[in-house]
Amino acid sequence: MKKIYLLFFIICAILFSCKNEKEKTITFSNDIAPIIYKNCTPCHRPNSAGPFSLITYDDVRKKAKTIVKVTQSGFMPPWPADPNYSSFVGERMLTEKEKEMLLTWVENGSPIGDSTNIPIPPNFPEGSQIGVPDMVVKFPEVIQLPGNNKDQFFLMKIPFEADHDKFIRTIEFIPGNKKLLHHMNANLIQYTAGNKTDLFAGEKVIPTDLTLTAEEVNNRMQNKNDDGTYPSLIPLVCNYLPGVSPAVYPKGIGGYRLTTLNAFFINDIHYGPSPVDTIDDGSYFNIFLTDVPPQRPTYEIVMGSLGETRIEPPLVIPAGAIMTFRTEYKVQADLSMLTVNPHMHLLGKSFIAYAVTPQNDTIPLVSIPKWDFRWQYFYTFKKVQKIPASSRIIAEATYDNTEYNPNNPYNPPQVIIERSNPFESMKTTNEMFQFIFTYMSYQTGDENISLENISLE
């Protein structure tokens, strides 16, 4: 009988404890603010990507129901990559406990708690996602975007001078028209002292016309040296896609020398269609400098569309079809992979990339079970990922060209290809299949290099 009483009291104690835990008042000051500051405020603050701020109690309370809706569904915070397949720097996701806390807090009337206990909001740099830049280089002209419901493409030259020879650690691009700007690829032109008299001469903006030769473009922009020779050009020093934040590597990995006379040459900046006339009057580059010269140069391989590897079968998606395509790259020498970037457009459904070693071991790279056109990150591994020589890097992308895809730009669906002719830039309504990875030549011990919590100081 004593044992029965003892068991009864133990069960009661457990139930009472659980009840107390469940009934514990969840408040903004003690519980919700830390969740918001970590996962929401980095984007939801003035002049950042979020359409409204989530900093103060009033900010959060006003959007409380929306926050519950988007967090319970998994729509926010946006992190398309599957964390169970591979891990990356800066993963944004809520635990089930955090979701439950948000739900309970709103159901209980969003209590503030002791306002004196509200933690101090994190201090974010103005006009940047990653820090305080050493230089800001603004677009020299306002970009006019006609309201004709057509994609707009431009070539641009953005000249700038620097006071001293320095080294560029990383470059960040901030779009002036976040709603329409789809992508931007910038190269860096560098002039040797004495070879260029007027850095700022020439056209700065040319609507993309693929019938123009490179020679014609460079002549119109006056990109050449005074004697007609070409200056040096570093390709793809900065790229932008929706949701992208630039990678920051340890000092000595990547980066470029900065000369006195420089110019960004954007060989493709793409704005989506708009039904009304609008502009981009505020795009700019943030440049972060260092005194440490680059010791480990980084390189980029583009697989698939416009890249080094063939898509199998060719990227033609019949109306009404769900199809999977594949592209494959053979690794020539051991490499140290740093960052990967999958890219598709509106018909994207899922994406997976992995490497298969000569011993048939699989190295998972990235998996995106549910593609979202709005969030196309550069995913940086937490540690350098070694890919042995003779491995095959394989990317597989699935597209949904049915009427059931809510992002399908056509109703009824149409046959979708990369572009209709070679003299046309790829529109949002065309499709792309790219897997881009940044790497350096492998050195012993690279796989032990952490890429997390890298400071720009």
Disulfide bonds with the S-S distance in Angstrom:
none
